[in-house]
Amino acid sequence: MSVSIYAYVCIYNFMSTSIDERRKISALVSIKQEHPLDFLRIIYEGAVAGAAAGVVVETALYPIDTIKTRLQAVRGGGKIILKGLYSGLAGNIAGVLPASAIFVGVYEPAKQKLLKSLPENLSALAHLTAGALGGAASSIVRVPTEVVKQRMQTGQFISAPNAVRAIVAKEGFRGLYAGYGSFLLRDLPFDAIQFCIYEQLRMGYKIAAKRELNDPENAIIGAFAGAFTGAITTPLDVIKTRLMVQGPANQYKGIYDCVGTIMKEEGPSAFLKGIGPRVLWISVGGSIFFGVLEKTKQLLAQRRLPHQNSNSVKSD
């Protein structure tokens, strides 16, 4: 993730409408009281759509992520191995499913509540805050998944179960959360900025075009948001990778020590290692994620409509 979930984003019905349409919705909400189950439905549909989108992105682009990790992990002029580019995919998918579900499941209701309570001119703040909340909530699952994935990508283990057992045996349970601080340092601003850029661009484009956006347009906006955010957060990603893959050797004592050591031994350019694969991975992944997310939400909404119509007929 970080499209992945990383990654990782968002096409949602409320922010898919124009400002005038949102005012109409707000008026309707004030007239008709929301059903208590609506909040649970928002969480459920967001979780299902997020999980589906996360799995598709991870599976399709995993080799690029592996190359990026190996570029960032190697110190100095070490050789990059291009074998086993799918190492750790199965274990990663097992973690991406719940992590993506948690992320979108938290983001959507948080965004909805914030948009209703904040003035319309502060919608960007709602997106930023909701993205950060989603990232913080999903980090409980994302960090162990990322630690195991990246150590397998760098050839330290051959299977996820072996990796988990070895890490816990040598480093304790906290070893699964190695680099947790650096992960939050990277992903909270990443998720917040990416979601905000995507949603704001999409809102502005829809208002200017006075119509719904088509799939290619959604993909282009998602790719731009991912590429821009991925590029500016690459130094933070390098720090996170180094701390996560170091294992019990403890080459770095923490974030500040990691930054100082890299600067001293490799120079400032080391903080841009893997920027090419990272930008490619997140831009393409962003367009795929948004597309799958939207389609999944549409299917869920279409399945829900007949049930709602039948209920309304009965009530009449």
C-alpha positions as CSV (number, residue, x, y, z in Angstrom):
1,M,0.0,0.0,0.0
2,S,1.1,3.4,0.0
3,V,-0.3,3.4,-3.2
4,S,-0.1,1.1,-1.4
5,I,-2.4,1.8,-0.2
6,Y,0.2,3.1,-0.6
7,A,-1.5,4.4,-1.8
8,Y,-3.0,4.6,-1.9
9,V,-6.7,7.9,-3.5
10,C,-10.5,8.3,-3.6
11,I,-13.6,8.5,-5.7
12,Y,-16.6,8.9,-3.5
13,N,-20.2,9.8,-4.3
14,F,-20.5,12.9,-2.1
15,M,-17.4,14.6,-3.4
16,S,-18.3,13.4,-7.0
17,T,-21.0,16.0,-7.1
18,S,-20.8,19.7,-7.9
19,I,-21.1,22.4,-5.3
20,D,-24.8,23.0,-6.3
21,E,-25.6,19.4,-6.1
22,R,-23.9,19.1,-2.6
23,R,-26.1,22.0,-1.4
24,K,-29.2,20.1,-2.6
25,I,-28.0,17.0,-0.8
26,S,-27.4,19.0,2.4
27,A,-30.9,20.4,2.1
28,L,-32.4,16.9,1.7
29,V,-30.4,15.7,4.7
30,S,-31.8,18.5,6.9
31,I,-35.3,17.5,5.9
32,K,-35.0,13.7,6.1
33,Q,-33.2,12.2,9.0
34,E,-30.4,9.8,8.2
35,H,-31.0,6.2,8.9
36,P,-28.7,4.8,11.5
37,L,-27.6,2.0,9.2
38,D,-26.4,4.6,6.6
39,F,-23.1,5.2,8.5
40,L,-22.4,1.4,8.7
41,R,-23.2,1.1,5.0
42,I,-20.6,3.8,4.1
43,I,-18.0,2.0,6.1
44,Y,-18.8,-1.3,4.6
45,E,-18.9,-0.2,1.0
46,G,-15.7,1.9,1.5
47,A,-13.9,-1.1,3.0
48,V,-14.9,-3.5,0.2
49,A,-14.0,-1.1,-2.5
50,G,-10.7,-0.2,-0.8
51,A,-9.7,-3.8,-0.3
52,A,-10.5,-4.7,-4.0
53,A,-8.6,-1.7,-5.3
54,G,-5.6,-2.3,-3.0
55,V,-5.2,-6.0,-4.0
56,V,-5.4,-5.2,-7.8
57,V,-2.8,-2.5,-7.5
58,E,-0.4,-4.5,-5.4
59,T,-0.6,-7.6,-7.7
60,A,-0.2,-5.7,-10.9
61,L,2.7,-3.4,-9.8
62,Y,4.5,-5.5,-7.3
63,P,7.8,-6.0,-9.3
64,I,8.2,-2.2,-9.6
65,D,7.8,-1.9,-5.9
66,T,10.4,-4.6,-5.4
67,I,12.9,-2.8,-7.6
68,K,12.2,0.5,-5.7
69,T,12.8,-1.2,-2.4
70,R,16.1,-2.8,-3.5
71,L,17.4,0.5,-4.9
72,Q,16.6,2.3,-1.6
73,A,18.0,-0.5,0.7
74,V,21.4,-1.0,-1.0
75,R,24.2,1.2,0.5
76,G,26.7,2.8,-1.7
77,G,27.2,1.3,-5.1
78,G,25.9,-2.2,-4.4
79,K,24.5,-4.3,-7.1
80,I,20.7,-4.5,-7.6
81,I,19.4,-8.1,-8.1
82,L,16.5,-8.4,-10.5
83,K,15.5,-12.0,-9.6
84,G,12.5,-12.8,-7.4
85,L,10.6,-9.6,-8.1
86,Y,7.4,-11.2,-6.7
87,S,9.0,-12.2,-3.4
88,G,6.6,-11.7,-0.6
89,L,3.6,-11.0,-2.7
90,A,1.3,-13.5,-1.1
91,G,2.0,-12.3,2.5
92,N,1.7,-8.7,1.3
93,I,-1.8,-9.4,-0.2
94,A,-2.8,-10.9,3.1
95,G,-2.0,-7.6,4.8
96,V,-3.2,-5.3,2.0
97,L,-6.8,-6.6,2.2
98,P,-7.5,-5.6,5.8
99,A,-5.2,-2.5,5.6
100,S,-6.9,-1.1,2.5
101,A,-10.3,-1.9,4.0
102,I,-9.5,-0.1,7.2
103,F,-8.0,2.9,5.4
104,V,-11.0,3.5,3.1
105,G,-13.4,2.5,5.8
106,V,-12.1,5.2,8.1
107,Y,-11.5,7.8,5.4
108,E,-15.0,7.9,3.9
109,P,-17.1,8.4,7.1
110,A,-14.5,10.8,8.5
111,K,-14.6,12.8,5.2
112,Q,-18.4,12.8,5.2
113,K,-18.7,14.1,8.7
114,L,-16.0,16.8,8.2
115,L,-17.6,18.0,5.0
116,K,-20.9,18.4,6.7
117,S,-19.5,20.3,9.7
118,L,-17.0,22.5,7.9
119,P,-17.7,25.4,5.5
120,E,-17.5,24.5,1.8
121,N,-14.3,26.6,1.3
122,L,-12.5,24.3,3.8
123,S,-13.2,21.1,1.9
124,A,-9.5,20.6,1.4
125,L,-9.0,20.6,5.2
126,A,-11.6,17.8,5.4
127,H,-9.7,15.7,2.8
128,L,-6.4,16.3,4.5
129,T,-7.7,15.4,7.9
130,A,-9.6,12.3,6.7
131,G,-6.6,11.1,4.8
132,A,-4.4,11.4,7.8
133,L,-6.9,9.6,10.0
134,G,-7.2,6.8,7.5
135,G,-3.5,6.4,7.3
136,A,-3.1,6.3,11.1
137,A,-5.8,3.7,11.6
138,S,-4.5,1.4,8.9
139,S,-0.9,1.7,10.0
140,I,-1.6,-1.0,12.7
141,V,-1.8,-3.5,9.9
142,R,0.3,-1.8,7.2
143,V,3.5,-1.5,9.2
144,P,4.0,-5.2,10.0
145,T,3.0,-6.0,6.4
146,E,5.5,-3.5,5.0
147,V,8.3,-4.8,7.3
148,V,7.8,-8.5,6.2
149,K,7.3,-7.5,2.6
150,Q,10.5,-5.4,2.3
151,R,12.7,-7.9,4.1
152,M,11.5,-10.6,1.7
153,Q,12.0,-8.2,-1.3
154,T,15.6,-7.7,-0.1
155,G,16.2,-11.5,0.1
156,Q,16.3,-11.9,3.9
157,F,13.5,-14.5,4.0
158,I,11.8,-16.9,1.6
159,S,8.3,-16.9,3.0
160,A,6.1,-14.6,5.1
161,P,5.5,-17.1,7.9
162,N,9.2,-17.7,8.3
163,A,9.8,-14.0,8.3
164,V,7.3,-13.3,11.0
165,R,8.7,-16.2,13.2
166,A,12.3,-15.1,12.7
167,I,11.6,-11.4,13.3
168,V,9.7,-12.1,16.5
169,A,12.3,-14.6,17.7
170,K,15.3,-12.2,17.2
171,E,13.7,-8.8,17.7
172,G,10.6,-9.5,19.7
173,F,7.1,-8.4,18.7
174,R,8.3,-4.8,18.3
175,G,10.5,-6.0,15.4
176,L,7.3,-6.2,13.3
177,Y,6.9,-2.5,13.9
178,A,10.4,-1.5,13.0
179,G,10.5,2.0,11.5
180,Y,6.9,2.7,12.7
181,G,7.7,6.4,13.3
182,S,9.3,6.8,9.9
183,F,6.3,5.0,8.3
184,L,3.9,7.6,9.9
185,L,6.3,10.4,8.9
186,R,6.0,9.3,5.3
187,D,2.5,8.0,5.0
188,L,0.4,10.5,6.9
189,P,1.5,13.4,4.7
190,F,1.5,11.1,1.7
191,D,-2.1,9.9,2.2
192,A,-3.4,13.4,3.2
193,I,-1.7,15.2,0.3
194,Q,-2.6,12.6,-2.3
195,F,-6.2,12.4,-1.4
196,C,-6.5,16.2,-1.1
197,I,-4.9,16.8,-4.5
198,Y,-7.1,14.2,-6.2
199,E,-10.4,15.3,-4.7
200,Q,-9.8,19.0,-5.2
201,L,-8.7,18.5,-8.9
202,R,-11.6,16.3,-9.6
203,M,-14.1,18.8,-8.0
204,G,-12.6,21.7,-10.0
205,Y,-12.6,19.7,-13.2
206,K,-16.2,18.7,-12.8
207,I,-17.3,22.2,-12.1
208,A,-15.4,23.6,-15.2
209,A,-16.7,20.8,-17.5
210,K,-20.2,20.8,-16.0
211,R,-20.5,17.0,-16.3
212,E,-19.4,13.8,-14.8
213,L,-15.8,12.8,-15.4
214,N,-15.1,9.7,-17.6
215,D,-12.8,6.8,-16.7
216,P,-9.7,8.1,-18.6
217,E,-10.1,11.6,-17.0
218,N,-10.3,10.0,-13.5
219,A,-7.2,7.9,-14.3
220,I,-5.2,10.9,-15.4
221,I,-6.1,12.9,-12.3
222,G,-5.3,10.0,-10.1
223,A,-2.0,9.4,-11.8
224,F,-1.0,13.0,-11.4
225,A,-1.9,13.1,-7.8
226,G,0.1,9.9,-7.2
227,A,3.1,10.9,-9.2
228,F,3.5,14.3,-7.5
229,T,3.0,13.0,-4.0
230,G,5.2,10.1,-4.6
231,A,8.1,12.3,-5.8
232,I,8.0,14.8,-2.9
233,T,7.8,12.0,-0.3
234,T,10.7,9.9,-1.7
235,P,13.3,11.0,0.9
236,L,10.9,9.9,3.6
237,D,10.4,6.6,1.8
238,V,14.1,6.0,1.7
239,I,14.4,6.6,5.5
240,K,11.5,4.2,6.2
241,T,12.9,1.5,4.0
242,R,16.4,1.7,5.6
243,L,14.9,1.4,9.1
244,M,12.5,-1.4,8.2
245,V,15.0,-3.7,6.5
246,Q,18.0,-3.2,8.8
247,G,16.9,-6.0,11.2
248,P,18.6,-6.8,14.5
249,A,21.9,-5.3,13.2
250,N,20.6,-1.8,14.1
251,Q,22.7,0.1,11.7
252,Y,20.6,3.1,12.5
253,K,19.4,4.0,15.9
254,G,16.4,6.1,14.8
255,I,15.2,8.6,12.2
256,Y,17.7,11.3,13.0
257,D,20.6,8.9,13.1
258,C,19.5,7.4,9.8
259,V,19.3,10.8,8.1
260,G,22.7,11.8,9.5
261,T,24.4,8.5,8.5
262,I,23.0,8.6,5.0
263,M,24.1,12.2,4.5
264,K,27.6,11.4,5.8
265,E,28.2,8.1,4.0
266,E,26.3,8.5,0.8
267,G,25.4,12.2,0.3
268,P,22.1,14.0,-0.3
269,S,21.4,12.2,-3.6
270,A,20.9,8.9,-1.6
271,F,17.5,10.4,-0.4
272,L,16.3,10.2,-4.0
273,K,17.1,6.6,-4.6
274,G,14.3,4.7,-6.3
275,I,12.4,7.9,-7.2
276,G,11.9,6.7,-10.8
277,P,10.2,3.3,-9.9
278,R,8.4,4.9,-7.0
279,V,6.8,7.7,-9.2
280,L,6.0,5.2,-11.9
281,W,4.5,2.7,-9.5
282,I,2.4,5.2,-7.6
283,S,1.2,7.1,-10.7
284,V,0.1,4.0,-12.5
285,G,-1.1,2.5,-9.3
286,G,-3.1,5.6,-8.5
287,S,-5.0,5.5,-11.8
288,I,-5.7,1.7,-11.3
289,F,-6.7,2.2,-7.7
290,F,-9.2,5.0,-8.4
291,G,-10.7,3.1,-11.3
292,V,-11.2,-0.2,-9.4
293,L,-12.4,1.7,-6.4
294,E,-15.1,3.6,-8.4
295,K,-16.2,0.6,-10.3
296,T,-16.6,-1.4,-7.1
297,K,-18.6,1.3,-5.4
298,Q,-20.8,1.6,-8.5
299,L,-21.5,-2.1,-8.4
300,L,-22.3,-2.0,-4.7
301,A,-24.6,1.0,-5.3
302,Q,-26.4,-0.7,-8.2
303,R,-27.0,-3.8,-6.1
304,R,-28.4,-1.6,-3.3
305,L,-30.9,0.4,-5.5
306,P,-33.4,-2.4,-6.1
307,H,-33.6,-3.1,-2.4
308,Q,-34.1,0.5,-1.6
309,N,-36.8,0.9,-4.3
310,S,-38.7,-2.2,-3.0
311,N,-38.6,-0.8,0.5
312,S,-39.9,2.6,-0.7
313,V,-42.8,0.9,-2.6
314,K,-43.7,-1.1,0.6
315,S,-43.7,2.1,2.7
316,D,-45.9,3.9,0.2
